[in-house]
Amino acid sequence: MGTKIQNGSFLISTPDINYDIFFKSIVIISNIENQEIIGFIINKKTKFFVQDFIKDFPIKNVPLYVGGPVETNSIFFIHKCENIDNCVRINSNLFFGGDFKELIFKLERKEIKINDIIFFVGYSGWSKNQLKEEIIKKYWITKNDKYLDLFTDNLKDWSEIIDDSKYYLWKNFPKNPSLN
């Protein structure tokens, strides 16, 4: 499989993938258990905000990202706060999920900053063999760079993070070229 996939790995879609939601996508792997791999698309912001789905959310205009095509009726979150009950460690400073009421409490008390959380609707999921096959078919480029910061804007730009010269022409290629 080339680069070993682990929590915190990034998958960068190539033009070979033919599933619309993953066009020019960057996915962070958040959880690997048994034969299942879970991740979130980090560069597909929706036009919605968290408070559009969670009415009592204490902070307004917090963006919501498309995490993937699975469980699109649920909200998930990745954050930098290790002391939220039931969260899963992704890497040394990044965590997935946890007790949502506790997260709200910490936000209200300013124990965690809203800029240290990313919210997603849905997630991306694979069986280990499925993802292995997609990588062999060159649908994904993998990166295990522990210094990439999920919370910086340049990481969310597919054209900036794809560094394989054979995809140079695709950097500015629109999703639907017939609309040009």
Backbone bond lengths (Angstrom), bond angles and torsions (degrees), N, CA, C in turn:
res aa  C-N    CA-C-N  psi(-1)  N-CA   C-N-CA  omega(-1)  CA-C   N-CA-C  phi
1 M - - - 1.435 - - 1.516 110.87 -
2 G 1.301 120.18 1.32 1.461 121.63 -178.86 1.507 110.15 77.71
3 T 1.320 116.74 -120.94 1.454 121.52 178.13 1.522 109.46 -66.67
4 K 1.323 115.93 132.18 1.468 120.59 -179.91 1.524 109.43 -70.63
5 I 1.326 115.71 127.29 1.458 120.96 178.18 1.528 108.45 -79.57
6 Q 1.324 115.60 130.69 1.460 121.71 178.70 1.521 108.44 -146.04
7 N 1.317 116.84 169.36 1.464 119.04 174.86 1.524 108.43 -55.17
8 G 1.335 115.47 132.77 1.454 120.44 -179.08 1.524 113.85 93.49
9 S 1.339 117.88 -9.49 1.470 120.25 175.94 1.523 109.24 -66.88
10 F 1.321 115.33 151.54 1.456 121.05 174.89 1.516 109.24 -110.46
11 L 1.324 115.74 139.04 1.459 122.83 172.11 1.517 106.61 -110.36
12 I 1.316 116.92 128.13 1.455 121.85 178.10 1.521 106.67 -114.72
13 S 1.328 116.64 118.96 1.459 120.13 -176.20 1.523 109.94 -67.74
14 T 1.314 114.59 148.06 1.468 120.93 174.54 1.527 107.62 -106.25
15 P 1.315 118.50 166.14 1.471 120.57 177.53 1.535 113.24 -63.22
16 D 1.332 117.36 -11.54 1.460 120.25 -179.82 1.528 112.91 -73.54
17 I 1.309 117.36 -19.03 1.461 119.71 -179.63 1.527 108.34 -73.40
18 N 1.316 116.57 136.16 1.470 118.19 -175.61 1.525 111.70 -116.47
19 Y 1.298 116.76 31.75 1.452 121.72 177.49 1.521 107.10 -113.57
20 D 1.321 116.45 113.90 1.463 123.92 -168.29 1.527 114.43 -49.57
21 I 1.315 118.34 -43.18 1.465 120.67 -176.16 1.533 111.78 -62.11
22 F 1.334 116.64 -25.19 1.460 120.26 -177.60 1.526 113.66 -96.23
23 F 1.351 118.49 5.84 1.465 120.72 177.73 1.532 109.16 -60.24
24 K 1.324 116.67 122.02 1.468 123.74 -179.44 1.536 111.85 52.17
25 S 1.315 115.97 45.14 1.462 121.06 -178.43 1.517 112.23 -100.09
26 I 1.319 114.25 150.01 1.465 122.95 171.02 1.525 105.34 -120.70
27 V 1.328 116.33 125.23 1.455 121.99 -176.93 1.523 108.80 -119.14
28 I 1.326 116.74 134.53 1.461 120.14 171.23 1.527 107.72 -100.79
29 I 1.318 116.14 133.06 1.459 121.36 176.55 1.526 107.20 -81.75
30 S 1.334 115.30 123.54 1.461 119.48 -174.98 1.518 113.34 -107.71
31 N 1.324 117.02 -23.02 1.456 118.37 -174.70 1.522 110.07 -159.17
32 I 1.325 115.28 128.84 1.458 121.80 175.38 1.523 106.84 -123.71
33 E 1.315 115.91 117.72 1.466 120.84 178.95 1.508 108.66 -137.61
34 N 1.325 115.38 134.50 1.456 121.70 179.64 1.526 110.35 47.41
35 Q 1.302 116.92 -111.66 1.466 120.54 -178.05 1.526 112.70 -109.39
36 E 1.338 117.99 11.86 1.455 121.19 -176.42 1.525 111.40 -114.44
37 I 1.324 115.09 139.83 1.462 122.32 177.42 1.530 107.45 -122.09
38 I 1.327 115.93 129.21 1.465 121.82 179.98 1.523 108.79 -118.87
39 G 1.328 114.84 138.14 1.455 120.51 177.25 1.518 110.47 -149.76
40 F 1.332 115.13 175.73 1.458 121.49 -178.54 1.521 110.16 -135.46
41 I 1.322 115.97 134.65 1.468 121.27 173.42 1.531 106.33 -70.90
42 I 1.317 116.65 124.90 1.472 119.13 -174.63 1.523 113.97 -102.26
43 N 1.328 117.10 -3.57 1.463 118.27 -174.64 1.528 113.39 -121.47
44 K 1.324 117.12 26.09 1.468 120.58 178.36 1.530 109.40 -123.94
45 K 1.305 115.81 83.52 1.464 121.24 179.62 1.529 108.61 -75.23
46 T 1.336 116.42 137.74 1.464 120.43 176.29 1.525 108.82 -88.05
47 K 1.309 115.85 177.19 1.469 120.60 174.47 1.527 111.02 -87.71
48 F 1.332 116.19 2.24 1.459 121.90 -176.90 1.525 111.69 -100.93
49 F 1.332 114.05 165.56 1.451 121.90 176.91 1.524 108.80 -121.01
50 V 1.322 116.27 160.35 1.464 120.49 -178.02 1.526 110.65 -55.88
51 Q 1.337 117.77 -41.70 1.463 119.65 -177.15 1.531 112.44 -66.78
52 D 1.329 119.12 -13.87 1.457 120.83 174.32 1.531 111.55 -68.58
53 F 1.320 116.64 -22.27 1.459 121.90 -178.07 1.526 113.13 -113.60
54 I 1.321 116.01 -26.59 1.466 121.32 178.61 1.526 106.41 -121.24
55 K 1.325 115.56 95.27 1.470 121.89 -170.41 1.528 113.73 -57.67
56 D 1.317 118.09 -36.21 1.470 120.84 -176.68 1.527 112.74 -90.31
57 F 1.317 117.65 14.65 1.457 119.24 -178.14 1.525 108.62 -64.33
58 P 1.339 118.42 129.79 1.473 120.94 -168.26 1.531 115.68 -76.29
59 I 1.313 118.70 -10.88 1.469 120.54 -177.25 1.523 108.23 -123.21
60 K 1.307 116.62 133.48 1.465 121.86 -177.08 1.530 111.02 -89.84
61 N 1.320 114.65 155.47 1.468 124.09 173.18 1.521 114.15 61.55
62 V 1.325 117.11 35.00 1.465 121.78 174.41 1.523 106.71 -87.14
63 P 1.341 117.78 120.61 1.470 119.79 -174.84 1.523 112.93 -65.81
64 L 1.309 113.79 152.28 1.452 122.74 178.08 1.524 107.64 -118.78
65 Y 1.315 116.91 130.71 1.466 122.63 -178.57 1.524 110.35 -105.47
66 V 1.332 115.96 152.50 1.457 121.41 170.96 1.519 106.39 -77.31
67 G 1.328 116.97 115.51 1.466 120.80 -179.80 1.516 112.45 -84.88
68 G 1.320 116.20 -26.10 1.455 121.09 -179.21 1.513 110.76 156.32
69 P 1.328 115.63 -177.15 1.467 120.44 -173.04 1.527 115.60 -86.82
70 V 1.324 118.78 1.90 1.460 121.70 -176.38 1.540 109.21 -104.01
71 E 1.333 116.19 137.59 1.476 122.86 179.41 1.526 112.27 50.75
72 T 1.309 115.74 54.15 1.465 120.67 -177.36 1.527 112.94 -74.09
73 N 1.311 117.03 2.85 1.467 120.19 174.28 1.527 111.36 -100.44
74 S 1.337 116.83 10.59 1.468 121.48 -178.48 1.526 110.81 -124.19
75 I 1.341 114.88 150.07 1.464 122.56 177.17 1.527 108.10 -102.98
76 F 1.324 116.07 134.60 1.462 123.25 177.88 1.523 107.75 -125.30
77 F 1.335 116.75 164.05 1.462 118.47 178.91 1.522 111.33 -149.30
78 I 1.321 113.65 147.95 1.465 123.66 173.19 1.520 105.99 -118.68
79 H 1.337 116.45 141.47 1.463 119.33 -172.73 1.531 111.12 -152.81
80 K 1.324 114.42 177.04 1.468 122.23 -179.13 1.531 112.96 -108.83
81 C 1.316 118.64 14.92 1.471 121.94 -174.19 1.525 110.13 -105.97
82 E 1.322 116.76 102.29 1.462 120.16 -175.79 1.525 114.02 -72.11
83 N 1.320 118.13 -17.35 1.463 118.59 -176.86 1.530 112.30 -102.45
84 I 1.331 115.47 48.31 1.458 122.06 168.25 1.530 105.91 -109.69
85 D 1.321 115.95 124.31 1.468 120.38 -177.41 1.527 111.53 -53.48
86 N 1.320 114.32 140.59 1.468 124.00 174.11 1.525 114.67 67.01
87 C 1.328 118.35 15.51 1.469 118.36 175.47 1.531 108.85 -79.54
88 V 1.330 115.48 158.10 1.464 122.45 -179.95 1.519 107.79 -110.09
89 R 1.317 116.62 129.41 1.465 121.25 178.69 1.527 109.31 -72.17
90 I 1.337 116.02 126.07 1.462 121.47 174.96 1.525 108.99 -90.65
91 N 1.323 115.93 -49.86 1.467 122.60 173.96 1.524 107.77 -150.49
92 S 1.304 117.97 -163.88 1.466 119.96 -171.92 1.525 114.35 -61.88
93 N 1.328 118.86 -26.13 1.466 119.29 -178.26 1.524 113.81 -133.92
94 L 1.325 116.89 22.86 1.459 120.77 -176.49 1.528 109.36 -137.87
95 F 1.349 115.44 137.79 1.458 121.11 -174.13 1.522 110.32 -136.28
96 F 1.335 115.22 154.18 1.452 122.83 -177.94 1.523 109.19 -117.49
97 G 1.340 116.00 127.62 1.451 121.15 172.06 1.507 114.81 65.39
98 G 1.308 114.81 -156.93 1.448 122.72 -177.71 1.516 110.66 123.19
99 D 1.301 116.28 -170.99 1.452 122.98 -178.02 1.531 109.43 -70.73
100 F 1.340 116.41 111.70 1.462 120.90 -174.72 1.530 111.58 -66.69
101 K 1.311 117.79 -38.05 1.475 120.53 178.79 1.525 110.30 -63.54
102 E 1.305 116.33 -38.18 1.467 119.90 177.36 1.527 110.79 -66.48
103 L 1.332 116.79 -39.19 1.468 121.03 176.36 1.529 110.23 -59.21
104 I 1.327 116.91 -46.21 1.470 121.19 178.94 1.528 110.35 -60.73
105 F 1.328 116.17 -44.85 1.464 121.39 178.79 1.537 110.43 -57.97
106 K 1.320 117.24 -45.74 1.476 121.29 -179.30 1.526 110.85 -67.61
107 L 1.322 117.63 -34.73 1.464 120.56 175.81 1.531 110.51 -64.78
108 E 1.313 116.37 -46.15 1.468 120.68 -178.71 1.524 111.67 -63.40
109 R 1.318 116.68 -33.74 1.470 120.82 179.85 1.526 112.13 -90.06
110 K 1.341 115.91 2.69 1.469 123.08 179.10 1.535 112.75 61.56
111 E 1.334 115.54 31.89 1.460 121.16 175.54 1.525 111.12 -85.35
112 I 1.318 115.60 -15.07 1.458 121.77 174.49 1.524 106.66 -138.70
113 K 1.322 116.24 141.51 1.462 121.13 -179.34 1.520 109.58 -90.38
114 I 1.316 115.84 142.56 1.460 120.53 179.62 1.531 111.22 -61.14
115 N 1.341 116.81 -28.17 1.471 120.03 178.62 1.522 112.86 -72.62
116 D 1.331 116.99 -5.67 1.465 121.44 177.77 1.528 111.93 -101.60
117 I 1.339 115.98 17.38 1.462 121.65 -179.88 1.525 108.49 -135.88
118 I 1.323 116.25 139.76 1.463 121.66 171.61 1.529 106.84 -124.11
119 F 1.337 115.81 130.22 1.459 121.90 -178.79 1.528 110.10 -105.00
120 F 1.328 115.10 142.45 1.460 121.94 -176.88 1.520 110.29 -131.18
121 V 1.310 115.80 146.65 1.456 121.25 167.44 1.530 105.60 -104.42
122 G 1.330 115.47 120.79 1.459 120.94 -177.04 1.515 112.43 78.53
123 Y 1.339 114.78 172.79 1.457 121.03 176.75 1.523 109.71 -145.47
124 S 1.303 116.06 170.24 1.461 122.82 176.28 1.522 107.59 -105.62
125 G 1.317 116.77 135.44 1.452 119.41 -177.68 1.521 112.37 -141.00
126 W 1.315 114.93 145.16 1.463 122.15 179.71 1.522 109.08 -141.88
127 S 1.316 115.40 156.58 1.456 119.01 162.36 1.532 105.02 -81.70
128 K 1.327 117.05 158.12 1.469 119.15 -179.58 1.522 110.98 -57.25
129 N 1.327 116.44 -43.40 1.469 119.38 -179.38 1.524 112.12 -67.01
130 Q 1.324 117.00 -36.59 1.462 120.68 179.22 1.526 110.52 -62.20
131 L 1.327 117.44 -48.29 1.456 120.07 -179.70 1.524 110.63 -65.96
132 K 1.319 117.24 -39.47 1.462 120.92 177.49 1.525 110.36 -57.69
133 E 1.327 117.10 -44.81 1.470 121.26 178.57 1.528 111.35 -63.75
134 E 1.334 117.43 -41.26 1.469 120.50 179.67 1.521 111.23 -64.89
135 I 1.320 117.17 -34.82 1.469 120.08 177.37 1.529 110.20 -71.02
136 I 1.318 117.29 -41.02 1.477 121.23 176.62 1.526 110.13 -60.61
137 K 1.328 117.88 -38.61 1.472 122.49 179.16 1.528 112.11 -76.38
138 K 1.336 116.13 0.60 1.469 123.40 177.93 1.528 113.03 66.48
139 Y 1.339 116.16 33.62 1.461 120.78 173.16 1.521 110.87 -78.77
140 W 1.341 115.87 -23.32 1.463 121.59 -175.94 1.524 111.07 -133.86
141 I 1.321 114.84 143.14 1.461 122.75 166.34 1.524 105.09 -104.38
142 T 1.318 117.40 135.57 1.462 120.01 -178.39 1.522 110.67 -105.66
143 K 1.327 115.23 145.22 1.468 122.24 175.47 1.514 108.13 -134.69
144 N 1.313 115.49 134.37 1.464 121.03 175.01 1.521 108.59 -121.30
145 D 1.292 116.35 55.67 1.458 121.30 -178.37 1.518 109.20 -95.31
146 K 1.332 116.62 104.46 1.465 120.14 -177.25 1.522 112.71 -67.24
147 Y 1.331 117.56 -9.86 1.456 120.31 -179.27 1.529 112.95 -93.05
148 L 1.339 117.26 -6.07 1.455 119.27 175.29 1.523 108.43 -70.57
149 D 1.312 117.17 131.42 1.463 121.96 -177.41 1.521 109.53 -103.72
150 L 1.312 115.68 115.26 1.457 122.90 -178.35 1.522 112.09 -57.93
151 F 1.313 117.81 -25.81 1.452 121.48 -172.93 1.526 114.12 -94.58
152 T 1.327 117.32 9.28 1.465 119.13 175.74 1.522 109.24 -99.55
153 D 1.307 115.84 146.23 1.465 120.18 -177.50 1.521 113.22 -65.90
154 N 1.337 118.01 -35.22 1.463 118.37 -176.18 1.520 112.09 -66.37
155 L 1.318 118.53 -23.42 1.462 120.67 176.94 1.523 110.73 -71.70
156 K 1.314 117.06 -24.37 1.457 120.45 -176.83 1.527 112.86 -87.16
157 D 1.311 117.99 2.44 1.465 122.11 -179.96 1.529 109.19 -101.84
158 W 1.331 116.23 107.37 1.462 122.13 -178.36 1.526 111.39 -52.83
159 S 1.327 116.65 -43.10 1.468 121.05 -177.64 1.520 112.56 -63.71
160 E 1.330 117.26 -27.19 1.459 121.19 179.33 1.522 112.44 -82.98
161 I 1.320 117.16 -34.65 1.459 119.46 -173.45 1.534 112.99 -89.27
162 I 1.329 117.72 -25.31 1.465 119.54 178.13 1.524 107.19 -72.50
163 D 1.314 116.49 119.16 1.461 118.40 -173.72 1.519 112.80 -118.93
164 D 1.303 116.60 13.66 1.453 120.90 177.90 1.527 108.22 -87.98
165 S 1.315 117.82 121.23 1.465 122.04 -174.36 1.526 112.93 -61.73
166 K 1.325 118.34 -24.01 1.468 118.43 -179.45 1.525 112.46 -70.20
167 Y 1.339 117.85 -11.25 1.462 121.11 177.45 1.525 112.20 -102.55
168 Y 1.318 116.94 12.93 1.464 121.72 -177.22 1.532 111.98 -53.97
169 L 1.331 117.57 -46.58 1.460 120.63 -178.10 1.529 112.84 -65.57
170 W 1.310 117.54 -25.02 1.448 122.11 -178.39 1.530 112.52 -79.68
171 K 1.321 118.09 -15.11 1.459 120.42 -174.82 1.527 112.68 -56.62
172 N 1.326 117.10 -39.13 1.462 120.60 -178.71 1.524 112.68 -108.34
173 F 1.316 117.48 9.35 1.453 122.90 -178.77 1.525 109.51 -72.16
174 P 1.337 118.31 127.79 1.463 120.28 -178.81 1.529 111.73 -74.89
175 K 1.312 115.24 160.02 1.459 121.00 178.87 1.535 110.65 -60.36
176 N 1.316 116.43 -39.81 1.457 120.94 179.37 1.528 108.93 -127.15
177 P 1.337 118.40 94.52 1.462 121.06 -174.50 1.534 112.95 -63.31
178 S 1.321 118.30 -21.44 1.464 119.83 -179.18 1.534 111.61 -70.03
179 L 1.332 117.07 -14.09 1.461 119.98 178.61 1.528 112.23 -85.30
180 N 1.303 117.94 -2.98 1.479 121.43 178.49 1.503 111.77 -73.95
